[in-house]
Amino acid sequence: MLCRLTIKNVALIECAEIEFGKGLNVLSGETGSGKSVILDSINFVLGAKADKSMIRHGEKECSVEAVFLPLKDNPVFQVLQELEIDPDEEIIIFRKYTSDGRSVIKVNGCSVNATMLRKITSNLVDVHGQSEHFYLLSEANQLALLDKAAGQPLAQAKEKLSALLAQNREIRHKLSSLGGDEASRGRRLDILKFQLDEIDNASLKEGEEEQLLAKRLFFNNIEKIMRCIGEAAQMMGEEGGAVDALNGAKRSLSEISALDKEYAALCDRVESLALEAEDVAESLRSVSEDLVYDENAANEAEERLDLIKSLKKKYGATTQKIFAYRDSIAEEYDLLSHCDEEFSKLSAQLSENLSKVYQLCREITDLREKAAKEFCGRVEKELKTLNIKNAEFCAEFDPYTQEDAAHATSDGLDKMRFLFSANAGEPLKPLNKVISGGEMSRLMLAIKTKMSDINWISTYLFDEIDAGISGNTAKTVAEKFADIAKDKQILAVSHLAQISAMADQNYLISKSERDGKTLTEIRSLDEEGKRAELVRLLGGNEHSDAAKSLADELLQNCRNYKKIG
């Protein structure tokens, strides 16, 4: 439930802290006193779109903080875990909006965005107002409500369906590994065959690319190589070259080598250099003679490199990865080439399962239609007591065929919506097409009365629930509130004495002037204050004994109803 609401600088409210209690909480006050500001503040902290007009005149920002104490089995705790927010016993939501359009939202101290906030608060409060969202306007929520009305038989059928759908997912996975249907498998085999042939025909070899790159480097530099080798050979071996010079040096040293060991050693070293020079010169002449530019060989190397580049782009960044890919598709090709029997077996099993899925979906639909007929009938009766004498309320289901079974979910194949008509002769319409806020509020009240335990939401906010009603209908609405408030928390704005008298806690909204500014104030009423507010709502004079007596009688009747209930 909503335990505490703190409002700062919202419209005419400077600062207000409201402690809400269990059961029925009623807010009342003169028209224009600021009751809508309270509702706007609650909607703001629940995730409604923010607007700069909310900020109190002269201030730069406004903020609202709400403290909730949800039931232990509320799915909101699962949502908090998914959003990585500590799921404490209390949920504290803080939202601030500034005049420059910036927003700060925190849940239990963790920052969230507006979408995340709405995902959380949709499990905490159900808002019913002429301009606010309704929990049951969502067809998915209508289906969930109906499923709870259908009870355990439907839950068991949905469990069977979920198990069957899990089997089908496994079968489809296996079929996918076998290439899908026959046509898909044939296309896959063609692709694999093409890839295998392309890789095999290339006859790749380890280290081949490196050799080809070396060839490309040679052919790209052949002129330079020929020039340099020729020049080196000439400098080494021709007349007057390095070989002649070394031989001349050797002859000179040989004449004195007998005179000293050092001279002899130098002569030997020069002789070795001369022999090495002669060998190098011969090698250079040989290399120079063999240097020839082969255009065909150059083109073949370039084409081979292009082929390897293409294969690497398709099948792997290295030769080893291309070979690994080739092995994997060869294995797949072999599997797909010999899987007809297994494929037929799995296809037959899937077809049989889809027939079972369809039958289960039909069973689920029958259970829902039966539950809808009973539930809608009960709601219609409630609506008649709420002064909608010609109310019609029913559920509409979209048709489906066996071909749709492949698209079934764990909820079956049903697409349904509730239809409502308030007046004789008017067609039934989906709930989101109902124009009258008062009629919609009473419809929601009738639904909550009959199924107040259909969901985990423990706080209901009603705005304008008493629009257009009075007398005995007002008394009935008050009694409906009291019935729901036994297990749920209700926050209701009301102008009716009957509803205010039934409240477990009353709040008076009023305006006052201070320092030339108009302010909205919220005050929790004690018994005497509640009595005085009832006198005002009944249109009596605050000093009138008759009005006070009527208020006392109304209060006593409400106490008696709650005791009996």
C-alpha positions in Angstrom: 0.0 0.0 0.0 1.0 3.7 -0.3 2.1 4.6 3.2 3.4 8.2 2.8 3.4 10.9 0.1 5.6 13.9 0.3 4.9 16.8 -2.1 7.1 19.9 -2.6 6.4 22.9 -4.8 3.7 21.2 -6.9 1.2 23.7 -8.2 -0.3 25.4 -5.1 1.3 23.0 -2.6 4.5 24.4 -1.0 5.2 21.4 1.2 2.8 18.6 2.3 3.3 15.2 3.8 0.4 12.8 3.9 0.3 9.5 5.9 -2.2 7.2 4.2 -3.7 4.2 6.1 -5.1 0.9 5.3 -8.6 0.6 3.9 -10.6 3.5 2.5 -8.9 6.9 2.4 -11.1 9.7 1.2 -10.0 13.2 0.1 -12.6 15.9 0.0 -12.8 19.7 -0.2 -14.4 22.5 -2.0 -14.3 22.6 -5.8 -11.0 24.2 -6.8 -9.3 23.5 -3.5 -6.6 21.5 -5.1 -7.7 17.9 -4.9 -6.5 17.3 -8.5 -3.1 18.5 -7.4 -2.8 15.5 -5.0 -3.8 13.1 -7.8 -1.4 14.8 -10.3 1.3 14.4 -7.7 0.6 10.7 -7.3 0.4 10.2 -11.1 3.7 12.1 -11.4 5.5 9.8 -9.0 4.0 6.8 -10.7 5.6 7.8 -14.0 3.1 10.1 -15.8 4.5 12.6 -18.3 5.9 15.6 -16.5 5.0 19.2 -17.3 6.6 22.5 -16.3 3.2 23.8 -15.3 3.4 21.5 -12.3 6.1 23.6 -10.7 4.9 26.1 -8.2 5.1 29.7 -9.4 8.4 31.2 -8.4 10.2 27.9 -7.9 12.8 26.2 -10.1 11.8 22.6 -9.3 9.2 20.3 -7.8 9.4 16.9 -6.3 7.3 14.0 -5.0 8.3 11.1 -2.8 6.1 8.0 -2.3 6.8 5.2 0.2 5.1 1.9 -0.6 4.8 -1.3 1.4 3.8 -4.0 -1.2 2.6 -7.5 -0.4 5.4 -10.1 -0.2 4.2 -12.0 -3.3 4.0 -8.9 -5.4 5.8 -9.4 -8.8 7.3 -5.9 -8.3 10.1 -7.5 -6.3 11.0 -9.6 -9.4 10.9 -6.4 -11.5 13.3 -4.7 -9.1 15.7 -7.7 -9.3 15.6 -7.5 -13.1 16.5 -3.8 -12.9 19.3 -4.6 -10.3 17.6 -2.6 -7.6 17.7 -3.9 -4.0 14.1 -5.2 -3.3 13.7 -3.9 0.2 10.5 -4.4 2.2 9.7 -0.7 1.5 9.9 0.8 -1.9 10.8 4.5 -1.9 10.2 6.3 -5.1 11.5 9.9 -5.6 10.9 12.0 -8.6 12.1 15.6 -9.3 11.4 17.8 -12.2 13.1 21.1 -13.0 12.1 24.2 -14.9 14.6 23.5 -17.6 13.0 20.1 -18.3 15.4 17.8 -16.5 14.1 14.9 -14.5 15.5 12.8 -11.7 13.9 9.5 -10.8 15.2 7.2 -8.0 13.8 4.0 -6.7 15.4 2.9 -3.4 18.2 5.2 -4.2 18.9 3.8 -7.7 18.4 6.0 -10.7 15.9 4.8 -13.3 14.2 6.3 -16.3 10.4 6.9 -16.8 9.8 3.6 -18.7 11.5 1.6 -15.9 9.5 3.6 -13.3 6.2 2.7 -15.0 7.2 -0.9 -15.2 7.6 -0.9 -11.4 4.6 1.2 -10.4 2.2 -0.8 -12.7 2.5 -3.5 -10.0 1.8 -1.1 -7.1 -1.1 1.2 -8.0 -4.2 0.9 -10.2 -5.3 4.4 -11.2 -8.9 5.1 -12.2 -9.5 8.6 -13.5 -11.0 10.4 -16.4 -7.6 11.3 -17.9 -5.4 8.5 -16.5 -4.4 5.1 -17.6 -6.5 2.1 -16.5 -5.0 -1.2 -15.6 -7.7 -3.0 -17.5 -7.5 -1.0 -20.7 -4.7 -3.3 -21.7 -6.1 -6.4 -23.5 -3.2 -8.4 -22.1 -4.4 -7.5 -18.5 -8.0 -8.3 -19.4 -6.8 -11.8 -20.5 -4.9 -12.2 -17.2 -7.9 -11.1 -15.2 -10.1 -13.6 -17.1 -7.5 -16.4 -16.5 -7.6 -15.8 -12.8 -11.4 -15.9 -12.9 -11.2 -19.3 -14.7 -9.1 -20.6 -11.8 -7.1 -23.9 -11.5 -8.5 -25.8 -14.5 -7.2 -23.2 -16.8 -3.9 -22.9 -15.0 -3.4 -26.7 -15.5 -4.3 -26.5 -19.2 -1.8 -23.7 -19.7 0.9 -25.8 -17.9 0.3 -28.6 -20.4 0.5 -26.2 -23.2 3.8 -24.7 -22.0 5.3 -28.2 -21.8 4.1 -29.0 -25.3 5.5 -25.8 -26.7 8.8 -26.5 -25.0 8.9 -29.9 -26.9 8.1 -28.1 -30.1 11.0 -25.7 -29.6 13.3 -28.6 -29.1 12.0 -30.3 -32.3 12.4 -27.1 -34.3 15.9 -26.7 -33.0 16.8 -30.3 -34.2 15.1 -29.7 -37.5 17.1 -26.5 -37.9 20.3 -28.4 -37.3 19.2 -30.7 -40.1 18.7 -27.8 -42.5 15.0 -27.1 -42.0 12.4 -28.4 -44.5 13.4 -30.3 -47.7 13.6 -27.2 -49.8 15.8 -25.4 -47.2 17.9 -28.4 -46.8 18.5 -28.7 -50.5 19.5 -25.1 -50.7 21.9 -25.6 -47.8 23.4 -28.6 -49.5 24.0 -26.7 -52.7 25.8 -23.9 -50.8 27.9 -26.4 -48.9 28.8 -28.3 -52.1 29.9 -25.1 -53.8 32.0 -24.0 -50.8 33.7 -27.4 -50.5 34.5 -27.5 -54.3 35.8 -23.9 -54.2 38.2 -24.7 -51.3 39.3 -28.1 -52.6 39.9 -26.9 -56.2 42.1 -24.2 -54.8 44.6 -26.8 -53.6 46.0 -24.6 -50.9 49.3 -25.5 -49.3 50.8 -24.4 -46.0 53.3 -21.5 -46.5 52.2 -21.0 -50.1 51.1 -17.5 -49.5 54.4 -16.4 -48.1 56.2 -17.9 -51.1 53.9 -16.1 -53.5 54.4 -12.8 -51.7 58.2 -13.3 -52.1 57.7 -13.8 -55.8 55.6 -10.7 -56.1 58.3 -8.7 -54.4 60.9 -10.1 -56.8 58.9 -9.4 -60.0 58.0 -5.9 -58.8 61.7 -5.1 -58.3 63.3 -7.1 -61.1 64.9 -4.1 -62.9 66.5 -2.8 -59.7 67.8 -6.3 -58.9 69.3 -6.8 -62.3 71.0 -3.4 -62.2 72.5 -3.8 -58.8 73.7 -7.4 -59.3 75.3 -6.4 -62.6 77.0 -3.4 -61.0 78.3 -5.6 -58.2 79.6 -8.3 -60.5 81.4 -5.7 -62.6 83.0 -4.1 -59.5 84.1 -7.4 -58.2 85.3 -9.4 -61.2 86.2 -7.2 -64.2 89.8 -5.9 -64.9 90.9 -3.5 -62.2 88.1 -4.8 -59.9 88.2 -6.0 -56.4 89.6 -9.4 -57.3 92.5 -7.9 -59.2 93.3 -5.5 -56.4 93.3 -8.3 -53.8 95.6 -10.5 -56.0 98.0 -7.5 -56.4 98.0 -7.0 -52.6 98.7 -10.7 -52.1 101.7 -10.6 -54.5 103.2 -7.6 -52.8 103.0 -9.2 -49.3 104.3 -12.5 -50.5 107.7 -10.8 -51.3 108.2 -10.0 -47.6 106.3 -12.8 -45.9 109.7 -14.7 -45.2 111.0 -11.7 -43.3 108.5 -11.7 -40.4 105.7 -14.0 -39.2 103.3 -11.0 -39.0 103.9 -10.3 -42.7 103.2 -13.9 -43.6 100.0 -13.9 -41.6 98.8 -10.7 -43.4 99.6 -12.3 -46.7 97.6 -15.4 -45.8 94.6 -13.3 -44.8 94.7 -11.3 -48.1 95.0 -14.5 -50.0 91.8 -15.8 -48.3 90.0 -12.5 -49.2 91.1 -12.9 -52.8 89.8 -16.4 -53.0 86.5 -15.3 -51.4 86.3 -12.4 -53.7 86.8 -14.6 -56.7 84.0 -16.9 -55.5 81.6 -13.9 -54.9 82.4 -12.5 -58.3 81.6 -15.9 -59.9 78.3 -16.1 -57.9 77.3 -12.6 -59.0 78.0 -13.4 -62.7 76.0 -16.6 -62.4 73.0 -14.8 -60.7 73.2 -12.1 -63.3 73.0 -14.5 -66.2 70.0 -16.3 -64.6 68.0 -13.1 -64.0 65.1 -13.1 -66.4 61.6 -11.4 -66.1 58.9 -14.0 -66.7 55.6 -12.1 -67.3 53.5 -15.3 -67.2 55.0 -16.4 -63.9 54.4 -12.9 -62.4 50.7 -13.0 -63.6 50.2 -16.5 -62.2 51.6 -15.4 -58.8 49.3 -12.4 -58.7 46.2 -14.4 -59.7 47.0 -17.0 -57.0 47.4 -14.3 -54.4 44.0 -12.9 -55.4 42.4 -16.4 -55.1 43.9 -16.9 -51.6 42.7 -13.4 -50.6 39.1 -14.2 -51.8 39.1 -17.5 -49.9 40.4 -15.8 -46.7 37.6 -13.2 -46.9 35.0 -15.9 -47.2 36.2 -18.7 -45.0 38.9 -17.6 -42.6 41.7 -15.2 -42.0 44.5 -17.8 -42.3 45.1 -21.0 -44.3 44.6 -23.0 -41.1 41.2 -21.4 -40.5 40.1 -22.1 -44.1 41.1 -25.8 -43.6 39.2 -25.8 -40.3 36.1 -24.3 -41.9 36.3 -26.8 -44.7 36.3 -29.7 -42.2 33.2 -28.3 -40.4 31.1 -27.9 -43.5 32.2 -31.3 -44.8 30.8 -32.8 -41.6 27.6 -30.8 -42.0 27.3 -31.8 -45.7 27.6 -35.4 -44.8 25.0 -35.1 -42.1 22.5 -33.3 -44.3 23.1 -35.8 -47.1 22.0 -38.7 -45.0 19.3 -37.3 -42.7 16.1 -37.9 -44.6 14.8 -40.5 -42.2 15.5 -38.5 -39.1 14.0 -35.4 -40.7 10.8 -37.2 -41.6 10.5 -38.6 -38.1 10.9 -35.1 -36.5 8.5 -33.5 -39.0 5.8 -36.0 -38.2 6.3 -35.5 -34.5 6.1 -31.7 -34.9 2.9 -32.1 -36.9 1.4 -34.3 -34.3 2.4 -31.9 -31.5 0.8 -29.0 -33.4 -2.5 -30.8 -33.5 -2.2 -31.3 -29.7 -1.4 -27.6 -29.3 -4.5 -26.7 -31.2 -6.7 -29.0 -29.1 -5.2 -27.5 -25.9 -5.8 -24.0 -27.2 -9.4 -24.9 -27.9 -9.8 -26.3 -24.4 -8.3 -23.1 -23.0 -10.6 -21.0 -25.1 -13.6 -23.0 -23.9 -12.6 -22.5 -20.2 -12.1 -18.8 -20.8 -15.4 -18.3 -22.6 -17.2 -20.2 -19.7 -15.5 -18.1 -17.1 -16.2 -14.9 -19.1 -19.9 -15.6 -19.3 -20.1 -16.1 -15.6 -17.8 -13.2 -14.6 -19.5 -10.7 -17.0 -22.9 -11.7 -15.7 -21.8 -10.9 -12.1 -20.3 -7.6 -13.2 -23.5 -6.6 -15.0 -25.5 -7.2 -11.8 -23.0 -5.0 -9.9 -23.4 -2.3 -12.5 -27.2 -2.2 -12.1 -26.8 -1.6 -8.4 -24.5 1.3 -9.3 -27.2 3.1 -11.2 -26.3 1.8 -14.7 -29.6 0.0 -15.2 -29.1 -1.0 -18.8 -25.5 -2.1 -18.5 -24.2 -4.7 -20.8 -20.8 -6.3 -20.2 -19.3 -9.2 -22.1 -16.1 -10.6 -23.5 -15.3 -10.9 -27.3 -12.9 -13.5 -28.6 -11.2 -13.4 -32.0 -11.5 -16.6 -34.0 -8.5 -18.8 -35.0 -7.9 -21.9 -37.0 -5.6 -25.0 -36.7 -3.1 -23.2 -39.0 -2.5 -20.7 -36.3 -1.2 -23.4 -33.9 2.4 -22.7 -35.0 2.1 -19.2 -33.5 0.7 -20.3 -30.1 2.2 -19.0 -26.9 2.0 -20.2 -23.3 -1.3 -18.1 -23.2 -2.8 -20.0 -26.1 -4.1 -18.4 -29.2 -6.8 -16.2 -27.7 -7.1 -12.5 -28.4 -10.0 -11.1 -26.4 -11.3 -7.9 -25.0 -14.1 -6.8 -22.7 -17.0 -4.9 -24.3 -19.3 -2.5 -22.4 -22.4 -0.5 -23.1 -24.0 1.7 -20.4 -27.3 2.6 -22.2 -30.1 0.7 -23.9 -29.8 0.8 -27.7 -26.1 1.7 -27.7 -23.6 -0.8 -29.2 -21.1 -2.6 -27.1 -17.6 -1.0 -27.3 -14.1 -2.0 -26.1 -13.2 -0.4 -22.8 -10.7 2.0 -24.3 -13.6 3.4 -26.4 -15.8 4.2 -23.4 -16.0 8.0 -23.3 -17.7 8.7 -19.9 -15.2 8.8 -17.1 -18.0 8.3 -14.5 -19.3 5.2 -16.3 -15.8 3.8 -16.6 -15.1 4.4 -12.9 -18.2 2.6 -11.9 -17.4 -0.3 -14.3 -14.0 -0.6 -12.8 -15.5 -0.5 -9.3 -17.9 -3.3 -10.2 -15.0 -5.4 -11.5 -12.9 -4.7 -8.4 -15.9 -5.6 -6.1 -16.3 -9.0 -7.8 -12.6 -9.7 -8.2 -10.7 -7.6 -5.7 -8.2 -10.5 -5.3 -7.5 -11.0 -9.0 -4.1 -9.3 -8.9 -1.3 -8.4 -6.6 -2.0 -4.6 -6.7 -3.0 -3.4 -3.2 -3.7 0.3 -3.9 -6.5 1.7 -6.0 -6.9 5.3 -6.8 -10.3 6.5 -7.9 -11.0 10.0 -9.3 -14.6 11.2 -10.0 -16.1 7.9 -9.0 -19.2 9.8 -7.8 -19.7 11.8 -10.9 -23.4 11.9 -11.8 -24.7 9.8 -8.9 -26.5 10.5 -5.7 -29.0 9.0 -3.2 -29.2 5.3 -3.1 -26.5 4.8 -5.8 -24.1 6.8 -3.7 -24.8 4.6 -0.7 -24.2 1.5 -2.9 -20.9 2.9 -4.2 -19.8 3.6 -0.6 -20.6 0.1 0.4 -18.7 -1.3 -2.6 -15.7 0.8 -1.5 -16.0 -0.7 2.0 -16.1 -4.2 0.6 -13.0 -3.8 -1.5 -11.2 -1.9 1.3 -11.3 -4.9 3.6 -8.3 -6.3 1.7 -7.1 -3.4 -0.5 -6.1 0.2 0.1 -8.4 2.8 -1.7 -7.6 6.4 -2.3 -10.7 8.2 -3.5 -11.5 11.8 -4.2 -15.2 12.4 -3.5 -17.9 15.0 -3.1 -20.4 12.6 -1.6 -21.2 12.5 2.1 -22.0 8.8 1.8 -18.5 7.9 0.6 -16.7 10.2 3.1 -18.7 8.8 5.9 -17.6 5.3 5.0 -13.9 6.2 5.0 -11.4 4.7 7.4 -9.4 7.9 7.1 -10.5 11.4 5.9 -8.4 14.2 4.4 -9.6 17.7 3.9 -8.1 19.7 1.0 -8.4 23.5 1.4 -6.9 26.7 0.1 -5.6 29.7 2.1 -3.7 32.9 1.5 -0.3 33.6 3.1 2.0 36.5 2.4 0.0 37.3 -0.7 0.2 33.7 -2.1 -2.5 31.1 -2.5 -1.6 27.7 -0.9 -3.2 24.3 -0.9 -3.2 22.5 2.5 -4.0 18.9 3.3 -5.2 18.0 6.8 -6.0 14.6 8.3 -9.4 14.8 10.0 -10.2 13.4 13.5 -13.7 12.2 14.3 -15.0 15.8 15.0 -13.4 17.1 11.8 -14.9 14.3 9.8 -18.3 15.1 11.3 -17.9 18.8 10.3 -16.9 17.8 6.8 -20.0 15.6 6.4 -22.2 18.5 7.5 -20.6 20.6 4.7 -21.0 17.9 2.1 -24.7 17.5 3.1 -25.2 21.2 2.5 -26.0 22.0 6.1 -25.1 24.9 8.3 -22.2 24.1 10.6 -24.3 25.3 13.6 -27.4 23.3 12.5 -28.4 20.6 15.0 -30.4 18.9 12.3 -27.4 18.7 9.9 -25.2 17.4 12.7 -27.8 14.8 13.6 -28.0 13.7 9.9 -24.2 13.4 9.8 -24.2 11.3 13.0 -26.9 9.0 11.5 -24.9 8.6 8.3 -21.7 7.8 10.3 -23.5 5.2 12.5 -25.0 3.5 9.4 -21.6 3.2 7.9 -20.2 1.8 11.1 -23.0 -0.8 11.2 -22.4 -1.8 7.6 -18.7 -2.3 8.2 -19.4 -4.4 11.3 -21.9 -6.6 9.5 -19.5 -6.9 6.5 
